[in-house]
Structure formats: structure tokens, C-alpha cells
């Protein structure tokens, strides 16, 4: 006689099972059970030789350092190239006469009797100082970049100076986008024009043709209407070593047979800095 054991009571023990005195029964196993897990063989990590790892790290450092240096040096290279190989005045002028309106204003100045008289005077030297600004630096220059363009300074100023630094004349045109009150040129723009124009007057008598503003006094005489030509006149009053005192004013450019209107007068003190020699090498000044 055999006895079936419920599946819930099955186990892995192979021992006689006594049911009653006098006989024994072996249980039938339908499935052997095992809890033994075979361990996996783990291969130890193999490290690259030290020299090869060091060479790889050094190569990456060199690569990223080279890329960073090239990115940082690109603007400096552009500026240096612009200084060493500046565009000709004719090329710069063609580039900066932005539209037909600017060309018309430029032609009007060139045909004006005042310009003809200045060009006929052998004591005056004509120049367009802002044309010599390297293109890479133009956007960082107030007069030759920020204030220049349609509606602002329509054309870059014409200038006439004497080699002895005694006098300076400048002509430009101002548009409608330089106003404080509507239709009236902002007094701050006139101050900028006087500051720069009076400085250019005395550059020839200062060391290395460089001067920085130490004092500027302005008296406004009349409103400056927008969309008109302006004339700046300056004269050097006194020079002592690295110092120069200059006086000047801004007036309208009158039509032939009319008298100009004085809009603002100014006096200023300019001093050539002690590091002027180094500044002249980095940024040559065009009078």
C-alpha cells in the first residue's frame, strides 16, 4: 500500500516516512528543488599603462588650450590686421557714404565757398580723421561709430588744421536723431563735438600728438536746429609743456552772402599724458 503526499508537503529529504507502526512509505518527488547558485566568474579590470593614460590626458589639455587660445586671440588678430593693413581713404569713404542722402550732403560741403577758401589756404592741411579708425575699432568709437549714420552724423567730419596748432576748422552735418527737444540738437552732442574739435586743434603742439581733457567749459548761445550743417572753429590760446589751453565755438554754415549764427562757445585745457609715447604706438592719432 502506498500513500500519496500532498504537493505542499513535498521536500528534498530522502528518508523513510513512517505512517504507522509496521510499514514505511517512500514519497514520490515530481521536481527536485535546489537553492545552490553557481558563482559567476568576474574578470578583473585591466588598467591602461600609466604612460598611455598620461599621454591621453596631456593631449586633451593641449587640444582644449589651443582652441581657447585661438578663440581669445581672434579679435586681437583682426584688430592688428586692420592697423597694419588699413583700408585706403577712398575705399573707406565709399564704404561710409551709406546712401544717396549722405552723398548729397558730402557734395554740398565740397562745393561750399568756405571749403574752397580753406583748400586754397596753404597754411591749412585737410584731413578726415575718422576715416583712419580701423574697422574693428569703429563700433567702439563714439564720434566715428556710435554717433555716425543716417539721421545722426550723416557724414564724417571734414577737418582743416595748421601744423603749428594755432587753429582748426571742422564741418559736418547733423540729422534728426541727435535731439534732446524735438528738432533741437542735444547739448550733450554739441559738448562732444567741442571736446573733440578743440583737442584736435592743439594736438600738433602736444607730445606725440595726444592730449586728454582736463577741463571743459561751455556756454550755449542759441538752439541748434536739427538737419543742418555745423562749423566748429578753434584756436590754441596757450601752451606750457604738456598742457594746452584752447578756445572755440560752433556756428551754422551759412549760405553765400549770409552771416553764421554762433550756437555755443567753449574753453578747454588739454594735457598730454605721461604714457603718451606708448599710446601713440598702440593707437596712432590722425589730426
C-alpha positions as CSV (number, residue, x, y, z in Angstrom):
1,X,0.0,0.0,0.0
2,X,1.3,3.4,-0.9
3,X,0.4,6.8,0.4
4,X,0.4,10.0,-1.8
5,X,1.7,13.1,0.0
6,X,0.2,16.4,-0.9
7,X,2.5,18.7,-3.0
8,X,2.6,21.2,-0.2
9,X,4.3,18.7,2.0
10,X,7.0,17.6,-0.5
11,X,10.6,18.1,0.3
12,X,14.1,17.2,-0.7
13,X,14.7,14.7,2.1
14,X,15.2,11.2,1.0
15,X,14.3,9.5,4.4
16,X,11.7,6.8,5.1
17,X,8.4,8.2,6.2
18,X,6.7,6.3,8.8
19,X,2.9,6.3,8.6
20,X,2.0,3.7,11.1
21,X,3.9,1.1,13.0
22,X,4.8,-1.8,10.9
23,X,5.4,-0.3,7.5
24,X,7.1,2.7,5.7
25,X,6.4,4.7,2.6
26,X,8.9,6.5,0.2
27,X,7.5,9.7,-1.0
28,X,7.4,10.4,-4.8
29,X,9.1,13.6,-5.9
30,X,7.8,15.3,-9.0
31,X,10.5,18.0,-9.1
32,X,13.9,18.3,-7.4
33,X,14.4,21.6,-5.6
34,X,17.8,23.3,-5.3
35,X,18.9,26.6,-3.7
36,X,22.5,26.4,-4.7
37,X,23.6,29.3,-7.0
38,X,26.7,28.9,-9.1
39,X,29.0,31.9,-8.6
40,X,29.8,34.0,-11.8
41,X,33.4,34.4,-12.7
42,X,34.3,38.1,-12.6
43,X,37.2,39.2,-14.7
44,X,39.5,41.8,-13.0
45,X,39.6,45.3,-14.7
46,X,42.7,45.8,-16.8
47,X,44.1,49.3,-16.4
48,X,45.9,51.1,-19.3
49,X,49.5,51.6,-18.7
50,X,50.3,54.9,-16.8
51,X,52.3,56.5,-19.6
52,X,49.5,55.9,-22.1
53,X,46.9,57.4,-19.8
54,X,49.1,60.4,-19.1
55,X,49.7,61.0,-22.8
56,X,46.0,60.9,-23.4
57,X,45.2,63.4,-20.7
58,X,48.0,65.7,-21.9
59,X,46.7,65.6,-25.4
60,X,43.2,66.6,-24.3
61,X,44.6,69.5,-22.3
62,X,46.7,70.7,-25.2
63,X,43.8,70.5,-27.6
64,X,41.3,72.5,-25.5
65,X,44.0,75.0,-24.6
66,X,44.8,75.6,-28.2
67,X,41.1,76.0,-29.1
68,X,40.6,78.5,-26.2
69,X,43.7,80.5,-27.2
70,X,42.6,80.7,-30.8
71,X,39.1,81.9,-29.8
72,X,40.6,84.6,-27.5
73,X,43.2,85.7,-30.0
74,X,40.8,86.1,-32.9
75,X,39.6,89.7,-32.1
76,X,43.1,90.8,-31.4
77,X,44.3,89.4,-34.7
78,X,41.5,91.2,-36.5
79,X,42.4,94.5,-34.9
80,X,46.1,94.1,-35.5
81,X,45.5,93.2,-39.2
82,X,43.3,96.3,-39.5
83,X,46.0,98.5,-38.1
84,X,48.8,97.0,-40.2
85,X,46.8,97.0,-43.4
86,X,44.2,99.8,-43.1
87,X,41.9,100.5,-46.0
88,X,42.7,103.4,-48.2
89,X,40.8,106.7,-47.6
90,X,39.0,106.3,-50.9
91,X,37.8,102.7,-50.0
92,X,36.7,103.8,-46.5
93,X,34.9,106.8,-47.9
94,X,33.0,104.7,-50.4
95,X,32.0,102.3,-47.7
96,X,30.9,105.0,-45.3
97,X,28.8,107.1,-47.7
98,X,25.8,104.9,-46.9
99,X,23.1,106.3,-49.1
100,X,22.2,109.0,-51.7
101,X,21.3,111.5,-48.9
102,X,24.8,111.1,-47.4
103,X,26.4,111.6,-50.9
104,X,24.3,114.7,-51.5
105,X,25.5,116.2,-48.1
106,X,29.1,115.3,-48.9
107,X,28.8,117.0,-52.3
108,X,27.3,120.1,-50.8
109,X,30.2,120.5,-48.4
110,X,32.7,120.0,-51.1
111,X,31.1,122.8,-53.2
112,X,30.7,125.3,-50.4
113,X,32.7,128.6,-50.7
114,X,34.1,128.2,-47.2
115,X,35.6,124.8,-48.1
116,X,37.1,126.3,-51.3
117,X,38.8,129.1,-49.3
118,X,40.2,126.6,-46.7
119,X,41.6,124.4,-49.5
120,X,43.2,127.5,-51.1
121,X,45.0,128.5,-47.9
122,X,48.5,126.9,-47.9
123,X,48.6,127.1,-44.1
124,X,45.8,124.6,-43.6
125,X,46.0,120.8,-44.1
126,X,42.8,119.0,-44.8
127,X,42.0,115.6,-43.2
128,X,39.2,113.2,-42.5
129,X,40.5,111.9,-39.1
130,X,37.7,109.4,-38.5
131,X,38.3,107.6,-41.8
132,X,41.6,106.3,-40.3
133,X,39.8,104.4,-37.5
134,X,40.3,100.6,-38.0
135,X,37.0,99.0,-38.9
136,X,37.3,96.6,-36.0
137,X,37.5,99.6,-33.6
138,X,34.9,101.8,-35.3
139,X,31.9,100.3,-33.3
140,X,33.8,101.2,-30.1
141,X,34.4,104.8,-31.1
142,X,31.8,107.4,-30.1
143,X,32.1,110.0,-32.9
144,X,33.3,107.7,-35.7
145,X,30.9,104.9,-34.8
146,X,28.1,105.3,-32.3
147,X,27.1,108.8,-33.5
148,X,27.6,108.2,-37.2
149,X,25.0,107.1,-39.6
150,X,21.6,108.0,-41.2
151,X,19.7,110.5,-39.0
152,X,22.8,111.2,-36.9
153,X,26.1,112.5,-38.2
154,X,25.2,111.8,-41.8
155,X,28.8,112.1,-43.0
156,X,32.1,112.0,-41.1
157,X,33.5,115.5,-40.4
158,X,35.9,117.3,-42.6
159,X,38.8,119.0,-40.8
160,X,41.5,121.6,-41.6
161,X,44.3,122.2,-39.2
162,X,47.5,124.2,-39.1
163,X,50.8,122.5,-38.4
164,X,51.7,125.0,-35.7
165,X,48.5,124.0,-33.8
166,X,47.2,127.6,-33.8
167,X,43.7,126.9,-35.3
168,X,41.4,124.2,-36.5
169,X,38.1,124.2,-38.6
170,X,35.7,121.3,-38.8
171,X,32.5,120.9,-40.9
172,X,29.8,118.2,-40.5
173,X,26.1,117.6,-40.9
174,X,23.7,116.6,-38.0
175,X,20.4,114.8,-38.6
176,X,17.2,114.5,-36.7
177,X,18.1,111.6,-34.4
178,X,20.5,113.6,-32.2
179,X,17.9,115.7,-30.5
180,X,17.0,116.5,-26.9
181,X,13.9,118.5,-27.5
182,X,12.2,117.7,-30.8
183,X,14.0,119.4,-33.6
184,X,16.8,120.7,-31.4
185,X,20.2,119.0,-31.3
186,X,21.1,117.7,-27.8
187,X,23.5,119.9,-25.9
188,X,25.5,116.8,-25.0
189,X,26.2,116.2,-28.6
190,X,27.5,119.8,-29.0
191,X,29.7,119.3,-26.0
192,X,31.1,116.1,-27.5
193,X,31.8,118.0,-30.8
194,X,33.5,120.8,-28.9
195,X,35.6,118.5,-26.7
196,X,36.9,116.5,-29.7
197,X,37.3,119.5,-32.0
198,X,39.2,121.7,-29.5
199,X,41.5,118.8,-28.8
200,X,42.4,118.3,-32.4
201,X,43.3,121.9,-32.6
202,X,46.2,121.6,-30.1
203,X,47.3,118.0,-31.0
204,X,50.2,119.3,-33.2
205,X,51.8,121.2,-30.2
206,X,51.4,118.3,-27.7
207,X,53.9,115.5,-27.2
208,X,53.2,112.6,-29.6
209,X,50.0,114.5,-30.8
210,X,48.0,113.2,-27.9
211,X,46.0,115.2,-25.3
212,X,43.3,114.3,-22.8
213,X,40.7,116.7,-21.5
214,X,41.4,118.1,-18.1
215,X,38.8,120.9,-18.1
216,X,35.9,121.9,-20.5
217,X,33.6,124.9,-20.0
218,X,30.7,125.5,-22.4
219,X,28.2,128.4,-22.8
220,X,25.2,127.7,-25.0
221,X,24.2,130.8,-27.0
222,X,21.3,129.6,-29.3
223,X,19.3,126.4,-30.0
224,X,21.0,124.2,-32.7
225,X,18.3,123.1,-35.2
226,X,18.5,119.5,-36.4
227,X,19.2,118.6,-40.0
228,X,21.7,121.3,-40.8
229,X,25.5,121.8,-41.4
230,X,27.6,122.9,-38.4
231,X,31.1,124.5,-38.4
232,X,33.5,124.3,-35.4
233,X,36.3,126.8,-35.1
234,X,39.1,126.6,-32.5
235,X,42.4,128.3,-31.7
236,X,45.1,127.4,-29.3
237,X,45.5,130.2,-26.7
238,X,48.5,129.0,-24.7
239,X,50.9,126.1,-24.5
240,X,53.1,125.1,-21.5
241,X,55.0,121.8,-21.7
242,X,52.4,119.1,-21.7
243,X,49.5,121.5,-21.3
244,X,47.5,123.4,-23.9
245,X,44.6,125.9,-23.5
246,X,42.2,126.1,-26.4
247,X,39.1,128.3,-27.2
248,X,36.5,127.7,-29.8
249,X,32.8,127.8,-30.8
250,X,30.2,126.1,-33.0
251,X,28.3,128.1,-35.6
252,X,26.0,127.4,-38.5
253,X,27.2,127.0,-42.1
254,X,25.6,130.0,-43.8
255,X,24.6,130.2,-47.4
256,X,26.7,132.5,-49.6
257,X,26.2,136.2,-48.6
258,X,24.8,135.3,-45.1
259,X,26.4,135.5,-41.6
260,X,26.7,132.5,-39.4
261,X,24.9,132.1,-36.0
262,X,27.1,131.2,-33.0
263,X,25.4,128.3,-31.2
264,X,27.9,127.5,-28.4
265,X,31.3,128.7,-27.1
266,X,33.8,126.8,-25.1
267,X,37.3,126.8,-23.5
268,X,39.3,123.8,-22.5
269,X,42.6,122.5,-21.0
270,X,44.2,119.5,-22.5
271,X,47.2,117.6,-21.0
272,X,49.4,115.1,-22.8
273,X,49.6,112.0,-20.5
274,X,53.0,110.7,-19.4
275,X,52.3,107.4,-21.2
276,X,51.6,109.2,-24.5
277,X,54.6,107.5,-26.2
278,X,53.1,104.1,-25.6
279,X,49.6,105.2,-26.5
280,X,50.8,106.6,-29.9
281,X,52.2,103.2,-30.8
282,X,49.0,101.4,-29.9
283,X,46.6,103.9,-31.4
284,X,48.1,106.3,-33.9
285,X,46.2,109.7,-33.9
286,X,45.1,111.3,-37.2
287,X,44.8,115.0,-36.9
